[in-house]
Amino acid sequence: MEKIMVIIERNDDGTFTAVPQHNQKVGFIGMGKTVEETMSDLRNSYSEAKEMLPTLPEMSFEYKFDTASFLQYISGRLNLADLQTITGINRHQLSHYATGKSRPTAKTVQRIQDGISRFADTLKQVRLV
């Protein structure tokens, strides 16, 4: 199975696009009003492409998000107050990033990435009894 990187970005109109990074002879993308809808559309587009081109390899998708897309995706799991605690970035500013009202600097994107990575590392160490 071929692992494909997929870049998910928030569009200016508030919708999302998922673009797989591959070198196949057929193209497919995902689009939607939410990140989840976009991921689902990508999987459907891949299935349709596979029907048209049976030699298309089996693929699994690994996602890379722009900041707005990630914040929208994670919002059903963590709220902005939680993300403020995890990242050290004010929740109102995170809200501006999530809605596309403003864009984070590269330094801020790195702060968000570092905070999420630290949190993930902490969760990986949890063992339930």
N, C-alpha and C positions, 0 to 999 in steps of 0.2 A: 504494500500500500504506500502510495506517495503522500508525504506530508506537505501540504501547501500553505504558505503564509497568506493570510487574507487581511487586507487593510480596510478597517471600517472607519468612515469619516462622516461627520455631521455636515450636511449641505446648508447653504445659506437660507433655504426655505424651511429648515427644521427637520427635514427628512434625513435618512441615512443611506449610505451606499457601501456595499462590501465588494471589494475588487480583489480576486485571487491573483497571486503572483505566480504564473506558470508559463510554460512555453509550448502549450498544446496547440493543435490546429483549429480548435473551436474555442470561442469565447463565451463566458457566462459570468453574470454578476448578480448581486442581490440588492434590492431596494426596498425601503419600507418607512413607515412612520415611527417605528421604534427599532432599537437595535435587535431585539428578539425577532421582530417581523422581518427585518433585513437578513438575519442569519437563516431564517426559515426559507425566505425567497431564494437565497443563495443555494441552499440544499436542493430546492425544487428545480432551479435553473441547471444545476449540475446533473440532476436526474434526467432532465429533458435533453441535455447535451449528450449524456451517455447513451440515450436511446437513438439519437441521430448519428452518433459516432461510437459504435460498440467497442472500438479499440482504445477508447479513452481509458486511461488507467484508473483503478480504484484510488480515491483520494480521501484523506482526512484533512480537516482544516484546523489551523492554528491561527488565532486572531491577534491582530495588533490594532490598537485603538488610537484615534486622536483623543485629546483630553475630553472634549464635549461628549463624544460617543461613550467613552468609558464611564464618565459621571452619570450619564443617562442609564447605561446598562447596569451599573452597580446600585442605582437608586432604589431598586426593589429589594435590595439585600442589606444595604447600609444607608442611613440617612446622612444628610450633610453635616449634622452635628457630630456623628461618628467619624466621618471623613476629616472633619476639623481636628478631632482628637488624634487621629492616625497620622495626618500629614502636617499639622501645625499651621494650616492655612485657614483663614477666616471662612466660615460657612457661607457668608454673604458673597464673598469673592468666588468661592466654589460654585455658587448658584449662577453667577454671571458667566463663568466658564461653561457650565452645563447648558445654559440657554443660548450660548453664542453671543451674548451681549458684549463680552470681551474675550480676548484670547490670552492665555498665559504665556509668559516669556519662557524661553528654553530653561532658564534656571528654576522657574516655578514648576514646569513639567517634571524636571528632575526631582524636585522636592516631593511632588505627588508620587512619582515612581518609587522613590526611596522609602517613603512612608508606607506605601502599599506593600512593598517588598519586606520591610521589617515586620509588618503585621502578618503577612503570609508565613514568614519564618517562625513567628511565634505560634501561629495556628498549627504548623507542621509538628511542633513539639508537644502538642496536647495529646494526652492519652486518657481515654475515658475508662472508668472501671465500673 
